[in-house]
């Protein structure tokens, strides 16, 4: 155990030089930092995002809807570079006062609708098009159970484990152990569930899978935080089976590329405005 201890002051004050990968954009206040309007394309839906797990949830759903021939789900996807503070522009804050990606504007009706929080977007789109979310009954409740499970669980994976294991300026045993234990417990929850189901909420692919896969599917497939060996993800065979099957879906292959601005160039797609962009 590290002997370094911290005694909190009576009143917390902001240290802008606190370190870490995101110290240059983290701040204890909300609101915009600069005036800049968001771009607007020609399609009914305007998505402002980045291909992080939360962003990928929404692009996967759009691509799955389009895969089914629902042309009304055409969308423009605009890159928001969070490390450069794009999410603090006046235009972005006008759509999402919480300044987190993704943000979505639905222009398909008489009145524009601003939508923020990825889970809200998944429900909005699934209900709008009648896909990937049962309309009623216990099947709908089970999808919602797992959708909200992801909303409550992923912060322990991302802001907890991911931060202290991959992004914090110093490595400390206690927080890494604490969050590694919780993430492994969560993987065990998923593994036990998927032992008797094809998908998270049952026999049908749903927005619950689209919400959970970009986080936990990426983790067990070794593309999140470079932590696969550390967390012994090969133990979770049912999660890996599920993760690999979803990764093979054509719409998922497209969705994970949208708004991606890192890695091999042939895997990137800074903006998406039509299906032809994938050619």
C-alpha positions in Angstrom: 0.0 0.0 0.0 1.3 3.5 -0.9 2.2 5.5 2.3 1.1 8.8 0.7 -2.1 10.1 2.4 -4.2 13.1 1.7 -6.0 15.2 4.3 -8.9 17.1 2.8 -9.0 20.8 3.6 -12.0 22.2 5.3 -13.1 23.9 2.0 -12.2 22.4 -1.3 -10.7 24.7 -3.9 -10.1 24.0 -7.6 -6.6 23.2 -8.6 -6.5 23.7 -12.4 -3.1 22.0 -12.6 -4.2 18.8 -10.8 -2.9 16.6 -13.6 -4.3 13.7 -15.5 -5.2 13.3 -19.1 -8.2 15.6 -19.0 -7.0 18.3 -16.6 -7.1 20.9 -19.4 -10.8 20.5 -19.8 -12.1 19.5 -16.4 -13.6 22.3 -14.4 -16.1 22.7 -11.5 -18.5 25.0 -13.4 -21.0 24.5 -16.2 -21.8 26.7 -19.2 -20.1 27.7 -22.4 -16.5 29.0 -22.8 -16.8 30.4 -26.3 -19.3 31.3 -28.9 -19.6 28.9 -31.8 -22.7 27.6 -33.6 -23.0 23.9 -34.4 -23.0 22.8 -38.0 -26.3 21.5 -39.5 -26.6 19.0 -42.3 -29.5 17.9 -44.5 -30.8 14.9 -42.6 -33.6 14.7 -40.0 -31.1 13.9 -37.2 -28.0 15.8 -36.3 -25.6 14.0 -34.0 -22.7 15.8 -32.3 -20.4 13.2 -30.8 -17.1 11.3 -30.5 -16.5 7.5 -30.9 -16.2 6.9 -27.2 -18.3 4.1 -25.7 -21.2 6.5 -25.0 -21.0 7.9 -28.5 -20.8 4.5 -30.2 -24.1 3.4 -28.5 -26.0 5.9 -30.6 -24.2 5.5 -33.9 -24.7 1.7 -33.7 -28.5 2.2 -33.2 -28.7 4.6 -36.2 -26.8 2.1 -38.4 -28.9 -0.8 -37.2 -32.1 1.2 -38.1 -30.7 2.0 -41.5 -29.6 -1.7 -41.9 -33.3 -2.5 -41.7 -34.2 -0.1 -44.5 -35.5 2.7 -42.3 -34.4 5.6 -44.4 -36.1 8.1 -42.1 -33.3 7.4 -39.6 -30.7 9.0 -41.9 -28.4 11.2 -39.9 -25.4 13.6 -40.0 -22.7 12.9 -37.4 -20.4 15.8 -36.5 -17.1 15.3 -34.7 -16.8 16.9 -31.2 -13.2 16.9 -30.1 -13.6 16.8 -26.3 -9.9 17.3 -25.6 -10.0 20.6 -27.4 -13.2 21.7 -25.6 -15.7 21.6 -28.4 -18.3 20.5 -26.0 -18.1 23.9 -24.3 -19.2 25.9 -27.3 -22.4 27.9 -27.0 -24.0 25.8 -29.7 -23.2 22.5 -28.0 -24.2 23.7 -24.5 -27.5 24.9 -26.1 -28.3 21.3 -26.9 -26.7 19.7 -23.9 -26.2 21.9 -20.8 -24.2 19.1 -19.3 -21.4 19.5 -22.0 -21.0 15.7 -22.5 -21.1 13.8 -25.7 -23.2 12.7 -27.4 -25.8 15.4 -28.2 -28.6 14.9 -30.7 -31.1 17.2 -32.4 -34.2 15.6 -33.9 -35.5 17.8 -36.7 -37.9 15.2 -38.1 -41.1 16.9 -36.7 -42.6 20.3 -36.6 -40.5 21.3 -33.5 -36.8 20.5 -33.1 -36.1 18.3 -30.1 -32.8 18.4 -28.2 -31.8 15.1 -26.6 -28.9 14.5 -24.3 -27.7 11.4 -22.4 -27.1 8.4 -24.6 -29.7 6.3 -22.8 -32.3 8.9 -23.6 -31.3 8.9 -27.2 -31.6 5.1 -27.4 -35.1 5.2 -26.0 -36.1 8.1 -28.1 -35.0 6.5 -31.4 -36.2 3.0 -30.5 -39.7 4.3 -29.6 -39.8 6.6 -32.7 -39.2 3.8 -35.1 -40.6 0.9 -33.1 -37.4 -1.1 -33.1 -35.1 -2.8 -30.6 -37.4 -2.0 -27.6 -40.6 -3.9 -27.0 -43.6 -1.6 -26.8 -45.0 -3.0 -23.5 -45.0 -5.9 -21.1 -42.3 -7.7 -19.2 -40.0 -7.8 -22.3 -39.9 -4.0 -22.3 -39.2 -3.9 -18.6 -36.3 -6.3 -18.9 -34.7 -4.2 -21.7 -35.1 -1.1 -19.5 -33.7 -3.0 -16.5 -30.5 -3.6 -18.4 -30.3 -0.2 -20.0 -30.5 1.4 -16.6 -28.0 -1.2 -15.3 -25.5 0.1 -17.8 -26.2 3.7 -16.8 -25.5 3.0 -13.2 -22.6 0.5 -13.6 -20.4 2.0 -16.3 -19.3 5.0 -14.2 -17.5 2.5 -12.0 -15.8 1.1 -15.1 -15.0 4.4 -16.8 -14.7 7.2 -14.2 -13.5 4.7 -11.5 -11.4 1.9 -12.9 -10.5 3.5 -16.2 -9.5 6.7 -14.7 -7.2 5.3 -11.9 -5.8 2.5 -14.0 -5.2 4.3 -17.3 -5.5 8.1 -16.9 -4.6 9.3 -13.5 -1.1 10.9 -13.3 -0.1 8.5 -10.5 -1.0 4.9 -9.8 -2.5 4.2 -6.4 -3.2 0.6 -5.2 -6.4 1.3 -3.2 -8.6 2.9 -6.0 -7.3 0.5 -8.6 -8.1 -2.5 -6.4 -11.4 -1.1 -5.4 -12.7 -0.5 -8.9 -11.1 -3.6 -10.4 -13.1 -5.6 -7.9 -16.3 -3.9 -8.9 -15.7 -4.2 -12.6 -15.0 -7.9 -12.2 -18.2 -8.3 -10.2 -20.1 -6.5 -13.0 -18.5 -8.8 -15.6 -19.7 -11.8 -13.5 -23.2 -10.4 -13.4 -23.2 -10.2 -17.2 -21.5 -13.6 -17.6 -24.1 -15.4 -15.4 -26.9 -13.7 -17.3 -25.6 -14.5 -20.7 -25.1 -18.2 -19.8 -28.9 -18.6 -20.4 -29.6 -15.9 -23.0 -28.4 -15.0 -26.4 -28.6 -11.3 -25.7 -28.6 -9.2 -22.5 -32.4 -8.9 -22.1 -33.4 -12.2 -23.7 -33.6 -13.8 -27.1 -33.9 -10.5 -29.0 -31.2 -8.0 -29.8 -32.1 -4.6 -28.2 -30.9 -1.2 -27.1 -29.7 -2.8 -23.9 -27.1 -4.7 -25.9 -26.2 -1.5 -27.8 -25.7 0.3 -24.5 -23.7 -2.3 -22.7 -21.5 -3.6 -25.6 -19.4 -0.5 -26.3 -18.2 -0.6 -22.6 -18.1 -4.2 -21.6 -17.8 -5.8 -25.0 -14.8 -3.6 -25.7 -13.3 -4.5 -22.3 -13.5 -8.3 -22.9 -12.3 -7.9 -26.5 -9.2 -6.1 -25.2 -9.8 -2.7 -26.7 -10.6 -0.7 -23.6 -7.9 0.6 -21.2 -5.5 -2.2 -22.3 -6.8 -4.0 -19.2 -7.8 -7.4 -20.6 -4.9 -9.3 -19.0 -5.1 -7.3 -15.7 -8.8 -8.2 -15.3 -8.5 -11.8 -16.7 -11.3 -11.2 -19.1 -10.9 -14.6 -20.6 -12.7 -15.9 -17.5 -16.0 -14.5 -18.8 -16.7 -16.8 -21.7 -20.3 -16.0 -22.1 -19.6 -12.3 -22.3 -16.9 -12.9 -24.8 -19.2 -15.0 -27.0 -21.9 -12.2 -26.9 -19.3 -9.5 -27.5 -17.8 -11.3 -30.5 -21.3 -12.0 -32.1 -22.3 -8.3 -31.8 -18.9 -7.2 -33.1 -19.6 -9.2 -36.3 -22.8 -7.3 -37.1 -22.4 -5.1 -40.2 -24.2 -2.1 -38.6 -21.9 -2.4 -35.6 -18.8 -2.4 -37.8 -20.0 0.8 -39.3 -21.2 2.4 -36.1 -17.9 2.1 -34.3 -16.2 4.0 -37.1 -18.4 7.1 -37.0 -16.8 10.1 -35.3 -13.6 8.2 -34.7 -10.5 10.4 -34.9 -7.7 8.1 -33.7 -6.1 4.8 -34.6 -5.5 3.5 -38.1 -6.7 5.9 -40.8 -8.9 3.2 -42.4 -10.9 2.8 -39.2 -11.6 6.5 -38.8 -14.5 8.6 -39.9 -14.5 12.1 -38.5 -17.9 12.9 -40.0 -20.7 10.8 -41.4 -23.3 12.2 -43.8 -24.4 9.3 -46.0 -23.9 5.6 -46.4 -21.5 6.3 -49.2 -19.0 7.6 -46.6 -18.2 4.0 -45.7 -17.2 3.1 -49.2 
